[in-house]
Amino acid sequence: INYTIYENHNTAQWVTFVHGAGGSSSIWFKQIRDFQKQYNVLLLDLRGHGESKTTLKTAFKQKYTFSALANDIHEVLDFLKIEKSHFVGISMGTILIRQLAEMYPDRVQSMILGGAILKMNFRSQILMRLGNLFKYVLPYLILYKLFAFVIMPKKSHRKSRLLFINEAKKLYQKEFIKWFKLTAEINPVLKWFRQVELNIPTLYVMGEEDYMFLPSVRSVVANHYKSSKLVVIQNCGHVVNVEQPNIFNSAVLSFINTAQ
């Protein structure tokens, strides 16, 4: 997969950024400058996204799984000889970070999960079912726009919506379908994540208007109080790093500084 590095020669510490489904590493443009001042920064484009174009070899490979996608990240760490990193994710990227931490806990120094998905509520279950019904029939952009509106409904979320829809335009229909099929394994995976607390410092950063995912995060943080903290950003929806970048950056940086 494609990656970009911003080096800081004053430190050996790394912060790795993992975007969500349909996005790309470009969604972190408001983070790079602040984080690079203190850390080495690694940005990833997930399989089939951004500059990580699917090769013929992977195009015919078996279906995507969360562990296969987490292994993509692990391969980059190995290739760059990064022993440990702090991980910052948004939306679906938070699931991959948590999956990576399950598989390779010694590589994950801390987890910052923005717009974290820990449970699919009733509305999101219906969305997934609709998507599964129509994924071969409707052009994926129509589905993606529908998802974007349900997850980020407010006027103030417009910027995030447009950013995600514009990024999603770069996906191929086949690629979208492969990613969408991941939703079939999402419920058991998330159930496991909710039940099992890892001994890794974890910060959840959620928008107060992220009505789809915030309630379940609140209850998980209450149960996983040994390792987890929650920051809720006012006047903010699902894509916290884009809607309130300054608050997001300062909350995350102060957490990482204490998690070393």
Summary of the structure (lengths in Angstrom):
residues: 260
radius of gyration: 17.0
end to end distance: 27.6
largest distance: 52.4
contacts: 861
relative contact order: 0.16
helix: 51%
strand: 15%
